[in-house]
Structure formats: C-alpha cells, structure tokens
Amino acid sequence: MVVDELDALRDKFEGCAALAFADLSTKMILVTDSGSNLRREALDALCAEAAFLLGANGTPALAEQPSDKASVTSPSQMRVFLRAEQEPNDVLCCICNSKLDADAFVADAGACLDRISGSE
C-alpha cells in the first residue's frame, strides 16, 4: 500500500516532515503520508513546484531535457522532488529538515518511489 511505503520512509528519517506521491500529467497529489497535515493549497503548490522543476509530460520547464531529481533548500527546509524511472509522470515530493542526510534520503526515497510507482 502506498501510504505504508510513505510512512515507512518518513519514519526512517527523523527530519522528514511530509511526503506526497504525485502525477505530473494531471498535476495532482495522489497520496500523502498518513502524518502529513499539509493543506490542499500547500499540496497543490508542492505539485506545481515539482512540475516546474522536473518538467511534466516529457516537456522540461527549465532545461533542454526533463530532470529526474531536483531540490530546493533554505536554512531551515529542503524540498526534494524525484521522478520514477519507469513512469515519468510519477513523482515523489518531499519536505525535510535541512539537516537531513540528503544522500541517504534520496537513495531511500528513490527506492520507495520505484516500489509505489506501479502500485497506484
């Protein structure tokens, strides 16, 4: 179940505040982790940011090719966006503490996304 996968990833990384599985073709968040308290407006903005940074439907917004991952950081927060390898419109949107081990998180988040991408 997608929620269980997202919950397990969030539980593994203490600095992870919210996870959302989105479909860029519709620009909609499909599922969030069960502990997420983000309002619909915040989820919509997160999905729009993912579409802008990664590109949707094979069309890049910022580069010549769509990207597989992107991040936005500030002193207090890091937002990470990952594209599924097999389903390019499936993305994982993550809001984390900026002190989180980004390399370890991205590796585990990518594996999580690959598992849930085909199980929607």
Secondary structure, DSSP 8 states (H G I E B T S, - for coil): -HHHHHHHHHHH-TTEEEEEEEETTTTEEEEE-TT----HHHHHHHHHHHHHHH-BTTB-SSSSS--SEEEEE-SSEEEEEEE-SS-TTEEEEEEEETTS-HHHHHHHHHHHHHHHHT--
